[in-house]
Amino acid sequence: MSDLLNQTQAARDWADGAIRRHSGGVFGKLVPAVIWSDARGDDGEPLVPVEPVELVARINRIPHILLHNHDPGRPKGQVLEAANFATESGEKFVAAVLAYYAGGDVLDFRRLGVDANVSAAPPSSLPAFPEGAWIQFGADPNEVDSAWLDDVTSGAPLRVVRTELSHYAADSTQELIRVGLVFLALVWNPFVTSIASEAGKNTYAAIHGWIRRLLERLAERRNPILNIIAHQDGCQVSFLLRGKEVKQHYAAHDALPGAAAQAVQLIAKLKRRDMPVRELIYEFDKDALVWFPSYAVLDDNRIITDNTALIAIEQLPTSLSLGVSRGEPLSPVVRSILEADDA
């Protein structure tokens, strides 16, 4: 699709200007790209079934992260700005400026003096479960069949809102499944001694059990990545579970309340340093059987990671993934905020 950019003078002029506007910032290399076109497959259906006007509006409102193979744990940069164009022959496309983290202002937890792995105990008491909350469940229909999605969501303890994702990837080697929950649901554990209402206690326990069953069902998939998403103090927090090892997933689930409590403290600690976090991603170490923060993206677009291999672009494939949903994006149900311990 890069030929579309080369064939359209207006798009080239726009890209040159956009790169000048964003140069000198926190990123490394800036490059122009075509991220959508109206090309259709042999079946007559759009190759990338996304509304271009909406896509451009969303990117220009909130920069979208650029992922390797739509894997939330492998960030490469951001899509900073986009615009709609058409060739002289009438082909429509969306041009964008891609900004890579590598070579830019990359931070790491150790250099900042932040112990990102400090343990945190989950709370012993919780408020009543928020009324009207629901579960958001997202997947790309090209990766995960609707029958399986229907089955795993049918027994959910809360109303489920399904989100159809489009990953803009020609070939998919992974199956990304996103589950959006209230953050409070992640810190609950069987040892919580006080909950504001008996009904709330039952809801917390039911969600806990439903997640457990979902982890079991991942064994039926080919190469799944489960992304459990919640929001805390203005930050989107993701907990990534990879593969089909049910025993490993059980261990991750048991450790999830402590990891969520740790995330609360980490977000608060960085905020006190005037470094508010927009996204925080946790991975599960299958050898040590612990959760750890893989990376964080700050409000000023800088990335924090102790593993620079995550953002390396030396051997990056020519096709990257821009994960978007059709319709409304996956968003928090309730922005529940837990108070962090200042200790």
Secondary structure, 3 states (H helix, E strand, C coil): CHHHHHHCHHHHHHHHHHHHHHCCCCCCCEEEEEEEECCECCCCCECCCCCHHHHHHHHHHCCEEEEHHHCCCCEEEEEEEEEEEECCCCCEEEEEEEEECCCCCEECCCCCCCCCCCCCCCCCEECCCCCCCCEEEEECCCCCCHHHHHHHHCCCCCCEEEEEEECCCCCCCCEEEEEECCHHHHHCCCCCCEECCHHHHHHHHHHHHHHHHHHHHHHHCCCEEEEEEEEECCEEEEEEEECCCHHHHHHHHHHHHHHHHHHHHHHHHHHHCCCCEEEEEEEEECCCCEEEEEEEEECCCCEECCCHHHHCCCCCCCCCECCEECCCCCCCCCCCCCCCCCC
